[in-house]
Amino acid sequence: MENRVLSRETQPSPGAVRSAERALEARYEVYLEEAQRLIRAGSEEIREQGNVAPRVADVVRRAQLSNKAFYRHFKSKEELLLAVLEEGMQQRVAEFEKRMAAASTARGRVEAWIEGVLVQATDPEEARAARPMYVYQARLADNLGDQLWETRERLFRPLVEALRAGFESGELPDIDPERDADAIQYLCLGWVNGHVLANTIPSAGEARAIAEFAMRGLDRG
């Protein structure tokens, strides 16, 4: 009997596709749970040990998984740290949106965003949790720059939207939403970055001065 080998161009049969999809679906929940355990373990190692670059061995031990499971989900430790950062950013964005939703004006929403950023420096627990990622972000930028920027964009988007709403409503008629959002975020994050890396806790008055300076920049009429 003549041996026949399927060419790469041969389309898989519907039955083969269904079978593969069932197999993937059966493993999806298992793999999702594994990935979440690894991310949670990485986050706990960073927060509890203050270790900016936890060892894979420590992460998998805490997650009660194997090295094989780790590398099934993450190509490198940097990928895990990015996932930890993404999860933290997702939580922070949710907090920002809740804080901003309580404000009745665009100006109030901008102020709420600024306060949400500055608290990373003024609150000792927030600063301790944030420090490892501020320390490690340069290395993440070198290896995973595009993904890191996409993650940070989620944090900046509510600020841009608040400024744009203020401009369109006439409440903040003299601003450039995108340009001013950049200026505010670099001012606030630069201030936080300096204190977090230096392990210094600024006073509420210092934070208020930064916030007031940022808000004055929106009044150029």
Backbone hydrogen bonds in HBPLUS format (Angstrom, degrees):
<---DONOR---> <-ACCEPTOR-->    atom                        ^
c    i                          cat <-CA-CA->   ^        H-A-AA   ^      H-
h    n   atom  resd res      DA  || num        DHA   H-A  angle D-A-AA Bond
n    s   type  num  typ     dist DA aas  dist angle  dist       angle   num
A0010-THR N   A0007-SER O   3.05 MM   3  5.39 155.0  2.11 107.8 115.5     1
A0016-ALA N   A0013-SER O   3.05 MM   3  5.23 119.3  2.43 101.6 116.0     2
A0017-VAL N   A0013-SER O   3.08 MM   4  6.42 158.2  2.13 155.4 161.6     3
A0018-ARG N   A0014-PRO O   2.94 MM   4  6.18 163.6  1.97 151.3 155.3     4
A0019-SER N   A0015-GLY O   2.98 MM   4  6.14 157.7  2.03 145.3 151.6     5
A0020-ALA N   A0016-ALA O   2.97 MM   4  6.17 161.4  2.01 148.9 153.5     6
A0021-GLU N   A0017-VAL O   2.92 MM   4  6.12 160.7  1.96 152.3 157.9     7
A0022-ARG N   A0018-ARG O   2.96 MM   4  6.16 154.5  2.02 147.8 154.2     8
A0023-ALA N   A0019-SER O   3.04 MM   4  6.30 156.7  2.10 146.2 152.4     9
A0024-LEU N   A0020-ALA O   2.96 MM   4  6.22 159.4  2.00 151.3 156.7    10
A0025-GLU N   A0021-GLU O   2.89 MM   4  6.01 158.9  1.93 146.4 152.7    11
A0026-ALA N   A0022-ARG O   2.97 MM   4  6.12 151.3  2.05 144.9 152.1    12
A0027-ARG N   A0023-ALA O   3.32 MM   4  6.58 139.6  2.49 138.1 147.4    13
A0027-ARG N   A0024-LEU O   3.13 MM   3  5.26 129.3  2.40  97.5 110.5    14
A0028-TYR N   A0024-LEU O   2.92 MM   4  5.99 128.5  2.19 144.8 159.5    15
A0031-TYR N   A0027-ARG O   2.93 MM   4  6.14 168.7  1.94 165.1 167.6    16
A0032-LEU N   A0028-TYR O   2.80 MM   4  5.97 157.8  1.85 155.5 162.7    17
A0033-GLU N   A0029-GLU O   3.00 MM   4  6.10 159.6  2.04 143.8 148.8    18
A0034-GLU N   A0030-VAL O   3.01 MM   4  6.28 152.4  2.08 145.6 153.6    19
A0035-ALA N   A0031-TYR O   2.93 MM   4  6.15 165.6  1.95 151.5 154.6    20
A0036-GLN N   A0032-LEU O   3.01 MM   4  6.24 159.3  2.06 148.8 154.4    21
A0037-ARG N   A0033-GLU O   3.02 MM   4  6.20 153.2  2.09 143.8 150.9    22
A0038-LEU N   A0034-GLU O   3.02 MM   4  6.32 154.6  2.09 151.7 158.4    23
A0039-ILE N   A0035-ALA O   2.97 MM   4  6.22 160.8  2.01 151.3 156.5    24
A0040-ARG N   A0036-GLN O   2.90 MM   4  6.01 163.4  1.92 148.5 153.5    25
A0041-ALA N   A0037-ARG O   2.89 MM   4  5.99 154.2  1.95 141.5 149.1    26
A0042-GLY N   A0038-LEU O   2.86 MM   4  6.06 157.1  1.92 147.3 153.5    27
A0043-SER N   A0039-ILE O   2.94 MM   4  6.15 159.6  1.98 149.4 154.8    28
A0044-GLU N   A0040-ARG O   2.95 MM   4  6.17 156.6  2.01 147.1 153.3    29
A0045-GLU N   A0041-ALA O   2.93 MM   4  6.13 156.4  1.99 149.0 155.2    30
A0046-ILE N   A0042-GLY O   3.07 MM   4  6.28 161.8  2.11 149.0 153.4    31
A0047-ARG N   A0043-SER O   2.94 MM   4  6.12 166.1  1.96 150.3 154.5    32
A0048-GLU N   A0044-GLU O   2.81 MM   4  5.71 168.1  1.82 150.3 154.5    33
A0049-GLN N   A0045-GLU O   2.97 MM   4  5.46 151.4  2.05 132.7 142.0    34
A0050-GLY N   A0046-ILE O   2.92 MM   4  5.02 128.8  2.19 122.6 132.9    35
A0058-ASP N   A0055-ARG O   3.05 MM   3  5.24 121.8  2.40  99.4 113.3    36
A0059-VAL N   A0055-ARG O   3.05 MM   4  6.42 155.7  2.12 151.6 158.7    37
A0060-VAL N   A0056-VAL O   2.91 MM   4  6.15 171.9  1.91 163.8 164.2    38
A0061-ARG N   A0057-ALA O   3.07 MM   4  6.07 149.3  2.17 136.8 145.5    39
A0062-ARG N   A0058-ASP O   3.06 MM   4  6.18 159.7  2.10 142.2 147.4    40
A0063-ALA N   A0059-VAL O   2.90 MM   4  6.12 153.4  1.97 148.0 156.3    41
A0064-GLN N   A0060-VAL O   2.82 MM   4  5.72 114.3  2.26 132.4 147.6    42
A0065-LEU N   A0060-VAL O   2.93 MM   5  5.04 164.2  1.96 145.1 149.9    43
A0064-GLN N   A0061-ARG O   3.18 MM   3  4.91 143.7  2.32  92.0 102.7    44
A0070-PHE N   A0066-SER O   3.05 MM   4  6.44 154.4  2.11 145.9 153.1    45
A0071-TYR N   A0067-ASN O   2.99 MM   4  6.31 167.3  2.00 160.4 160.5    46
A0072-ARG N   A0068-LYS O   2.98 MM   4  6.10 120.5  2.35 136.4 151.7    47
A0072-ARG N   A0069-ALA O   3.23 MM   3  5.03 139.9  2.40  92.4 103.9    48
A0073-HIS N   A0070-PHE O   3.07 MM   3  5.61 144.0  2.21 109.3 118.4    49
A0074-PHE N   A0070-PHE O   2.90 MM   4  6.05 153.9  1.97 151.8 160.4    50
A0080-LEU N   A0076-SER O   3.40 MM   4  6.83 151.5  2.48 141.0 147.9    51
A0081-LEU N   A0077-LYS O   2.97 MM   4  6.30 161.5  2.00 153.1 157.9    52
A0082-LEU N   A0078-GLU O   2.89 MM   4  6.15 150.5  1.98 147.2 155.4    53
A0083-ALA N   A0079-GLU O   3.03 MM   4  6.28 152.6  2.11 141.6 148.8    54
A0083-ALA N   A0080-LEU O   3.01 MM   3  5.01 113.0  2.47  94.2 110.5    55
A0084-VAL N   A0080-LEU O   2.87 MM   4  6.24 150.4  1.95 150.8 159.8    56
A0085-LEU N   A0081-LEU O   2.87 MM   4  6.11 157.6  1.92 145.6 151.7    57
A0086-GLU N   A0082-LEU O   2.80 MM   4  6.08 154.4  1.86 149.0 156.4    58
A0087-GLU N   A0083-ALA O   2.99 MM   4  6.22 157.7  2.04 145.9 151.1    59
A0088-GLY N   A0084-VAL O   2.99 MM   4  6.25 163.2  2.02 150.9 155.6    60
A0089-MET N   A0085-LEU O   2.79 MM   4  5.96 154.2  1.85 149.3 157.3    61
A0090-GLN N   A0086-GLU O   2.85 MM   4  6.04 151.8  1.93 145.9 153.5    62
A0091-GLN N   A0087-GLU O   3.11 MM   4  6.41 156.1  2.17 147.1 152.4    63
A0092-ARG N   A0088-GLY O   2.95 MM   4  6.20 155.3  2.01 145.1 152.5    64
A0093-VAL N   A0089-MET O   2.82 MM   4  6.00 160.9  1.85 153.7 158.2    65
A0094-ALA N   A0090-GLN O   3.13 MM   4  6.31 156.2  2.18 141.7 147.9    66
A0095-GLU N   A0091-GLN O   3.02 MM   4  6.34 150.1  2.12 143.3 151.6    67
A0096-PHE N   A0092-ARG O   2.81 MM   4  6.11 157.9  1.86 152.4 158.8    68
A0097-GLU N   A0093-VAL O   2.85 MM   4  6.06 166.1  1.87 154.5 157.6    69
A0098-LYS N   A0094-ALA O   3.07 MM   4  6.24 153.6  2.14 141.5 148.4    70
A0099-ARG N   A0095-GLU O   2.91 MM   4  6.14 163.4  1.94 151.6 156.3    71
A0100-MET N   A0096-PHE O   2.71 MM   4  5.88 163.5  1.74 158.7 163.7    72
A0101-ALA N   A0097-GLU O   2.87 MM   4  5.85 146.5  1.98 138.4 147.2    73
A0102-ALA N   A0099-ARG O   3.33 MM   3  5.57 142.8  2.48  99.2 108.8    74
A0103-ALA N   A0100-MET O   3.06 MM   3  5.45 156.3  2.11 109.7 117.0    75
A0109-ARG N   A0105-THR O   3.02 MM   4  6.34 146.7  2.14 143.0 151.9    76
A0110-VAL N   A0106-ALA O   2.97 MM   4  6.31 153.0  2.05 151.7 158.9    77
A0111-GLU N   A0107-ARG O   2.97 MM   4  6.25 163.4  2.00 152.0 156.4    78
A0112-ALA N   A0108-GLY O   2.94 MM   4  6.14 149.4  2.03 141.0 149.5    79
A0113-TRP N   A0109-ARG O   3.02 MM   4  6.28 150.3  2.11 142.7 150.0    80
A0114-ILE N   A0110-VAL O   3.00 MM   4  6.33 164.4  2.03 155.4 158.9    81
A0115-GLU N   A0111-GLU O   2.94 MM   4  6.17 165.1  1.96 151.6 155.5    82
A0116-GLY N   A0112-ALA O   2.99 MM   4  6.14 151.0  2.07 142.2 150.1    83
A0117-VAL N   A0113-TRP O   3.12 MM   4  6.48 141.9  2.27 147.3 156.9    84
A0117-VAL N   A0114-ILE O   3.13 MM   3  5.27 128.0  2.41  98.9 112.0    85
A0118-LEU N   A0114-ILE O   2.97 MM   4  6.23 172.5  1.97 161.4 162.8    86
A0119-VAL N   A0115-GLU O   3.13 MM   4  6.13 145.2  2.25 146.2 152.7    87
A0120-GLN N   A0117-VAL O   3.08 MM   3  5.87 160.7  2.12 120.4 126.0    88
A0121-ALA N   A0118-LEU O   2.96 MM   3  5.68 160.4  2.00 119.3 125.1    89
A0122-THR N   A0118-LEU O   3.27 MM   4  6.60 158.0  2.32 145.6 152.2    90
A0123-ASP N   A0119-VAL O   3.04 MM   4  5.53 158.5  2.09 139.0 141.8    91
A0127-ALA N   A0123-ASP O   2.87 MM   4  6.07 163.3  1.89 162.4 167.9    92
A0128-ARG N   A0124-PRO O   2.94 MM   4  6.08 156.4  1.99 144.7 150.9    93
A0129-ALA N   A0125-GLU O   3.02 MM   4  6.22 157.2  2.08 146.5 152.4    94
A0130-ALA N   A0126-GLU O   2.91 MM   4  6.06 148.2  2.01 146.6 155.9    95
A0131-ARG N   A0127-ALA O   2.96 MM   4  5.91 144.9  2.08 149.2 156.2    96
A0134-TYR N   A0130-ALA O   3.17 MM   4  6.42 154.2  2.24 154.7 162.3    97
A0135-VAL N   A0131-ARG O   2.92 MM   4  6.13 161.5  1.96 161.7 167.0    98
A0136-TYR N   A0132-PRO O   2.96 MM   4  6.09 150.6  2.05 142.0 150.2    99
A0137-GLN N   A0133-MET O   2.95 MM   4  5.72 121.6  2.30 138.6 149.4   100
A0139-ARG N   A0136-TYR O   3.13 MM   3  5.59 121.0  2.49 109.8 122.6   101
A0140-LEU N   A0136-TYR O   3.13 MM   4  6.44 159.1  2.17 152.2 158.8   102
A0141-ALA N   A0137-GLN O   2.82 MM   4  5.98 151.6  1.90 144.5 152.3   103
A0142-ASP N   A0138-ALA O   3.06 MM   4  6.36 146.3  2.18 142.1 150.5   104
A0143-ASN N   A0139-ARG O   3.17 MM   4  6.42 152.3  2.25 147.3 153.7   105
A0144-LEU N   A0140-LEU O   2.59 MM   4  5.35 159.5  1.63 155.4 161.9   106
A0148-LEU N   A0144-LEU O   2.91 MM   4  6.06 158.4  1.96 158.6 165.9   107
A0149-TRP N   A0145-GLY O   2.94 MM   4  6.11 159.8  1.98 151.1 156.0   108
A0150-GLU N   A0146-ASP O   3.03 MM   4  6.30 157.2  2.09 147.9 154.0   109
A0151-THR N   A0147-GLN O   3.04 MM   4  6.27 151.6  2.13 143.7 151.1   110
A0152-ARG N   A0148-LEU O   3.00 MM   4  6.31 159.1  2.04 151.7 156.8   111
A0153-GLU N   A0149-TRP O   2.89 MM   4  6.07 145.5  2.01 146.7 156.7   112
A0154-ARG N   A0151-THR O   3.24 MM   3  5.60 138.4  2.42 103.1 112.9   113
A0155-LEU N   A0152-ARG O   3.00 MM   3  5.32 132.2  2.23 105.0 117.4   114
A0156-PHE N   A0152-ARG O   3.23 MM   4  6.62 149.5  2.32 147.0 155.6   115
A0157-ARG N   A0153-GLU O   2.95 MM   4  5.99 143.9  2.08 151.3 159.3   116
A0159-LEU N   A0156-PHE O   3.02 MM   3  5.44 125.5  2.32 110.3 124.2   117
A0160-VAL N   A0156-PHE O   3.15 MM   4  6.51 161.2  2.19 157.4 162.9   118
A0161-GLU N   A0157-ARG O   2.94 MM   4  6.16 164.4  1.97 158.7 163.1   119
A0162-ALA N   A0158-PRO O   3.00 MM   4  6.13 151.7  2.09 140.1 147.2   120
A0163-LEU N   A0159-LEU O   3.01 MM   4  6.27 163.3  2.04 154.7 158.7   121
A0164-ARG N   A0160-VAL O   2.85 MM   4  6.03 159.0  1.89 151.5 158.0   122
A0165-ALA N   A0161-GLU O   2.95 MM   4  6.08 155.5  2.01 143.3 149.7   123
A0166-GLY N   A0162-ALA O   3.04 MM   4  6.28 153.1  2.11 143.3 150.6   124
A0167-PHE N   A0163-LEU O   2.94 MM   4  6.20 151.8  2.02 148.2 155.7   125
A0168-GLU N   A0164-ARG O   2.91 MM   4  6.10 167.0  1.93 153.3 156.6   126
A0169-SER N   A0165-ALA O   2.99 MM   4  6.03 146.9  2.10 143.0 151.3   127
A0171-GLU N   A0166-GLY O   2.98 MM   5  4.97 113.2  2.44 148.2 158.1   128
A0172-LEU N   A0166-GLY O   2.87 MM   6  4.92 166.7  1.89 120.6 118.1   129
A0170-GLY N   A0167-PHE O   3.24 MM   3  5.25 143.9  2.38  97.1 107.4   130
A0180-ASP N   A0176-ASP O   2.80 MM   4  5.73 173.1  1.81 174.9 177.0   131
A0181-ALA N   A0177-PRO O   2.92 MM   4  5.91 146.6  2.04 139.3 148.7   132
A0182-ASP N   A0178-GLU O   3.08 MM   4  6.33 156.5  2.14 146.2 151.7   133
A0183-ALA N   A0179-ARG O   3.06 MM   4  6.40 159.8  2.11 147.4 152.7   134
A0184-ILE N   A0180-ASP O   2.93 MM   4  6.11 164.8  1.95 150.8 154.4   135
A0185-GLN N   A0181-ALA O   2.93 MM   4  6.05 167.4  1.95 152.1 155.9   136
A0186-TYR N   A0182-ASP O   2.98 MM   4  6.10 163.4  2.01 152.6 157.0   137
A0187-LEU N   A0183-ALA O   3.02 MM   4  6.11 156.5  2.07 145.0 151.8   138
A0188-CYS N   A0184-ILE O   2.92 MM   4  6.07 175.8  1.92 156.6 157.9   139
A0189-LEU N   A0185-GLN O   2.82 MM   4  5.73 163.5  1.85 147.5 152.9   140
A0190-GLY N   A0186-TYR O   2.93 MM   4  5.52 146.1  2.04 128.4 138.5   141
A0191-TRP N   A0187-LEU O   3.07 MM   4  6.18 154.4  2.14 142.0 148.6   142
A0192-VAL N   A0188-CYS O   2.95 MM   4  6.22 163.7  1.98 150.7 155.3   143
A0193-ASN N   A0189-LEU O   2.77 MM   4  5.81 163.4  1.79 146.3 151.9   144
A0194-GLY N   A0190-GLY O   3.03 MM   4  6.17 159.7  2.07 144.9 149.3   145
A0195-HIS N   A0191-TRP O   3.26 MM   4  6.54 162.7  2.29 148.8 152.4   146
A0196-VAL N   A0192-VAL O   2.84 MM   4  5.97 170.2  1.85 164.1 167.4   147
A0197-LEU N   A0193-ASN O   2.99 MM   4  6.00 169.1  2.01 151.1 154.4   148
A0198-ALA N   A0194-GLY O   3.16 MM   4  6.14 143.6  2.30 133.8 143.6   149
A0199-ASN N   A0195-HIS O   2.95 MM   4  5.92 109.4  2.46 137.6 153.5   150
A0200-THR N   A0195-HIS O   3.01 MM   5  5.08 166.5  2.03 146.6 149.0   151
A0199-ASN N   A0196-VAL O   3.20 MM   3  5.08 153.3  2.27  97.4 105.4   152
A0207-ALA N   A0203-SER O   3.15 MM   4  6.52 159.4  2.20 148.4 153.6   153
A0208-ARG N   A0204-ALA O   2.88 MM   4  6.09 153.9  1.95 146.0 153.8   154
A0209-ALA N   A0205-GLY O   2.99 MM   4  6.22 148.1  2.10 142.8 150.7   155
A0210-ILE N   A0206-GLU O   3.18 MM   4  6.52 152.9  2.26 146.0 152.2   156
A0211-ALA N   A0207-ALA O   2.99 MM   4  6.29 162.7  2.02 152.5 157.2   157
A0212-GLU N   A0208-ARG O   2.87 MM   4  6.05 161.8  1.90 151.1 156.0   158
A0213-PHE N   A0209-ALA O   2.98 MM   4  6.08 154.5  2.04 142.0 149.1   159
A0214-ALA N   A0210-ILE O   2.98 MM   4  6.23 159.8  2.02 150.2 155.3   160
A0215-MET N   A0211-ALA O   2.99 MM   4  6.23 158.9  2.03 149.2 154.9   161
A0216-ARG N   A0212-GLU O   2.92 MM   4  6.10 151.2  2.01 146.8 154.3   162
A0217-GLY N   A0214-ALA O   3.26 MM   3  5.44 134.1  2.48  98.0 109.5   163
A0218-LEU N   A0215-MET O   3.03 MM   3  5.51 160.3  2.07 112.5 118.8   164
A0219-ASP N   A0216-ARG O   3.10 MM   3  5.48 163.7  2.12 113.3 118.5   165
